[in-house]
Amino acid sequence: MTNPLYDAVLGQHAGLGKPLLHLPDGETLSYAQMAGRVAQFAGVLDEAGLRKGDRLALQAPKSPDALALYLACLRTGVVFLPLNTAYTAREIEYFLEDAEPRLVVCDPSMADALMPIAQAAGASLLTMGEQGTGSFADAAETAAPSAVVAACETDDLACILYTSGTTGRSKGAMLTQGNLLSNAQALAALWAFSRDDVLLHALPIFHAHGLFVACNVVMLRSGSMIWLPRFDTEAVLAALPRATTMMGVPTFYTRLLDSPEFNRARVGHMRLFTSGSAPLLAETHAAFSQRTGHAILERYGMTETGMNTSNPYEGERRAGTVGLPLPGVTVRVTDPETGAVLPAGQTGMIEVRGPNVFSGYWRMPEKTAEELRDTGFFITGDLGFISPDGYVTIVGRQKDLIITGGFNVYPKEIELVLDGWETVLESAVIGVKHPDFGEAVVAVVVPQPGATVDVQALLASAGAELAKYKIPKRIFVVDALPRNTMGKVQKAALRERYAQTFVTED
Ligand code: AMP
């Protein structure tokens, strides 16, 4: 009897005395200690009546116990459902009604608000605090550790991860053991992870990046992680000398570059920095490489698919691109209207097929049918193109495409022009309602520290580089762009903020 994913990430290392986690207080947690904790946690799940296929929802701060609970779910075949720690009780209500978990585990501070919601959804509730406190840990003290590892197949559901969609209802992506295992194996091999690796882990673990890409890959190879509760520049700078690798979202790297203490001496020994979850500006890539001598390796993935493409470990890491399809993954670009496959260089819808692609949206067969073709290709919603030598470039989400006066405008093209202006740190281009054009192009720019953006001069310079219909009709200057925890610019929030720009009252 086997449990492919659990055996690969923990079962096979259950006797190892080497550190899995280096904790902020200087303590370590070995693989063997983690395996013991996971067996205790599996005992709690057993006693709470959870069986293979039941769901468990976790909304709790990042902690070794939160990781142990994920692993206990894999071990018992319970479907793990991690929830963003920023969600309010009202938002959680939707997820509990939709997923019908048997058990909800939350931060003690959320217990009062979530108890009635959990009860209404037919779930029991236990708590898990950041420091190993709470009623779940208490139950683990007395529960008999489970001695069995549930037999699972690669097709069995391992996790449901809700999409971070900023518009419309969030959808539960059903990920199987095989999806997660194949992706971890592909990445561990491609990025040359080994048992000697020490990954600096400052990502949240309610998302595919921090949980599957980081933890699964490291554990598959019995490496170690420096476990930080969140990204804090000082803490990361202090930990870097002990790390060999780091995975981050682009904002991690721009924040590090803001610190004069982030230099070649501090990271000369590092093996790899990877970036994903949001676009890494070519400018950041260049600044990083100039400061440290390291070329950040950018890769591309999403909740529904795990990772799809990666720049090479050996070979050219091309700034502004997300690299080549992972082994076993097929990436193609199609005409968004007709679905016809487009030739290299043409921009269209990115579609992916491979063992990483999810099995569908939880209890949403129509949505699944809309986005997952019978041929196995998933329609990602990202627009992009593939170079003749296979590198994929993303130009943005389809829902961010602007149609002005009948012309298609890809925000990324305009953002790149604006970002090239010396007083501009970064920009976001959106479409807002316009009485004549349907939508009008609007830019929101953040100045470089200490600089002032001369909007008229910026418009004049954009005029020299862009066709007239692509030039922003208005440019707003702001201190910062709204971002979510994964560093993604929240364009829906910007569209809402500037919705009335061209709407005249009559
Ligand atoms: P999520 O499902 O929250 O992981 O978000 C997935 C989306 O993030 C993708 O569909 C892309 O739009 C975006 N994304 C992820 N990685 C990258 C990247 N390296 N460059 C640009 N966009 C990215």
Residues whose N, C-alpha, C, O or C-beta is under 5 A from the ligand:
A	BS01	AMP	S164 S275 G276 S277 A278 P279 L280 R299 Y300 G301 M302 T303 V322 T380 D382 I394
